[in-house]
């Protein structure tokens, strides 16, 4: 999966928690979010108002939540595990470990493996 494919899929499925997201899809989207946030932060400093940053954060909120849920599905965990991130530090570490883990091979209760699903959609 390429950078552009991952970003396109995440925005296309911005309200769809069903299915699975592979590591590449998740981490490419995280990188895109980071790059856009840095650029918008610089622009906010230049114009002296944080409004653009707020708008971009709002626009990225749902896609980021949904790709996180789909990533947890790939590791055969329910999306409710996302709430463990509300526990400072420990919860974040647990989520990062889950996001880094390899997904379950083949189909699981959330659908086919992401590579199979992406290849079939083209």
C-alpha positions as CSV (number, residue, x, y, z in Angstrom):
1,X,0.0,0.0,0.0
2,X,1.3,3.4,-0.9
3,X,1.1,6.6,1.0
4,X,-1.5,8.1,-1.3
5,X,-3.6,4.9,-1.2
6,X,-3.6,4.9,2.6
7,X,-4.7,8.5,2.8
8,X,-7.4,8.0,0.2
9,X,-8.8,4.9,1.9
10,X,-8.8,6.6,5.3
11,X,-10.8,9.6,4.0
12,X,-13.1,7.4,1.9
13,X,-13.9,5.3,5.0
14,X,-14.0,8.2,7.5
15,X,-17.3,7.0,9.0
16,X,-16.9,3.2,8.5
17,X,-15.4,1.3,11.4
18,X,-16.1,-2.0,9.7
19,X,-13.3,-4.0,8.3
20,X,-9.6,-4.1,8.9
21,X,-6.7,-1.7,8.4
22,X,-3.2,-3.0,8.0
23,X,-0.1,-1.5,9.5
24,X,0.8,0.3,6.4
25,X,-2.5,2.0,6.0
26,X,-2.6,3.1,9.7
27,X,1.0,4.4,9.9
28,X,0.9,6.1,6.5
29,X,-2.2,8.0,7.7
30,X,-0.5,8.9,11.0
31,X,2.4,10.3,9.0
32,X,0.1,12.3,6.8
33,X,-1.7,13.6,9.8
34,X,1.6,14.6,11.4
35,X,2.9,16.4,8.3
36,X,-0.3,18.3,7.7
37,X,-0.5,19.3,11.4
38,X,3.1,20.6,11.3
39,X,2.4,22.6,8.2
40,X,-0.8,24.0,9.6
41,X,0.9,24.8,12.9
42,X,3.5,26.9,11.1
43,X,0.8,28.7,9.1
44,X,-1.1,29.4,12.4
45,X,2.0,31.0,13.9
46,X,2.4,33.1,10.8
47,X,-1.2,34.4,10.7
48,X,-1.4,34.6,14.5
49,X,-4.6,32.6,14.9
50,X,-5.1,29.0,15.7
51,X,-8.4,28.7,13.8
52,X,-6.9,26.8,10.8
53,X,-5.4,24.2,13.2
54,X,-8.7,23.7,14.9
55,X,-10.4,23.2,11.6
56,X,-7.8,20.7,10.4
57,X,-7.9,18.8,13.7
58,X,-11.7,18.6,13.4
59,X,-11.5,17.3,9.8
60,X,-9.0,14.6,10.8
61,X,-10.8,13.5,14.0
62,X,-13.2,11.0,12.5
63,X,-10.8,9.5,9.9
64,X,-8.2,9.0,12.7
65,X,-10.7,7.3,15.0
66,X,-12.0,5.0,12.3
67,X,-8.6,3.9,11.0
68,X,-7.6,3.2,14.6
69,X,-10.7,1.1,15.2
70,X,-10.0,-0.8,11.9
71,X,-6.4,-1.3,12.9
72,X,-7.5,-2.8,16.2
73,X,-9.8,-5.1,14.2
74,X,-6.9,-6.3,12.2
75,X,-5.3,-7.5,15.5
76,X,-8.6,-9.2,16.3
77,X,-9.5,-6.7,19.0
78,X,-12.7,-4.8,19.3
79,X,-12.7,-1.0,18.7
80,X,-13.6,-0.4,22.3
81,X,-9.9,-1.0,23.1
82,X,-9.4,2.5,21.8
83,X,-10.8,3.8,25.1
84,X,-7.8,2.5,27.0
85,X,-6.0,5.5,25.5
86,X,-7.9,7.6,28.1
87,X,-5.5,6.2,30.7
88,X,-2.5,8.5,30.5
89,X,0.8,7.0,29.4
90,X,0.0,3.3,30.2
91,X,-3.0,3.3,27.9
92,X,-1.1,5.0,25.1
93,X,1.7,2.5,25.4
94,X,-0.7,-0.4,25.2
95,X,-2.4,1.1,22.1
96,X,1.0,1.7,20.4
97,X,1.9,-2.0,21.0
98,X,-1.4,-3.1,19.5
99,X,-1.0,-0.8,16.5
100,X,2.6,-2.1,15.8
101,X,1.6,-5.8,16.1
102,X,1.1,-7.8,13.0
103,X,-2.6,-8.4,12.1
104,X,-4.1,-11.9,12.3
105,X,-3.4,-13.8,9.1
106,X,-6.3,-14.6,6.9
107,X,-9.9,-13.7,7.8
108,X,-11.0,-13.0,11.3
109,X,-14.3,-11.9,12.8
110,X,-13.9,-8.4,11.4
111,X,-13.3,-9.5,7.7
112,X,-10.6,-10.5,5.4
113,X,-6.9,-9.5,5.8
114,X,-6.4,-5.9,4.6
115,X,-4.0,-6.9,1.8
116,X,-6.6,-9.2,0.3
117,X,-9.3,-6.6,0.7
118,X,-7.2,-3.9,-0.9
119,X,-6.1,-6.1,-3.8
120,X,-9.7,-7.1,-4.5
121,X,-10.9,-3.5,-4.6
122,X,-8.7,-2.6,-7.5
